[in-house]
């Protein structure tokens, strides 16, 4: 009977050690998944801001469009910069382009991994409408 109790105690210690490693891996998967989700969403938001500005020519509207395109990321309008289109549209190449750049401060999901990048950047380019 004493041997069985010792084996159960050893199994509990082994489980504690292995579960610590498995939980760390699970948290890492969640954290990096959220990081890649945020990167993709920020990239799409930059593209959307460039597209909106190329069509409408309104910086505030383009920034609002970008923040609406990036729900759940905490993107704010101060992180979005947009280059202006010229007032006269070109009729032959090279056509002018507008660029929307986003420099987003990434805070992470769990905070367990301080080595993650803290600033994510994205750029969207669109030909100016005429």
Secondary structure, DSSP 4 states (H G I P E B T S, - for coil): -HHHHHHHHHHHHHHHHHHHHHHHHHHHHHHHHHHHHHHHHHHHHHHHHHHHHHHH--HHHHHHHHHHHSTTTT--GGGEEEPPPPSS--SSSSPPEEEEEEEEEP--SSS--TTS-SEEEEEEEEEPP-
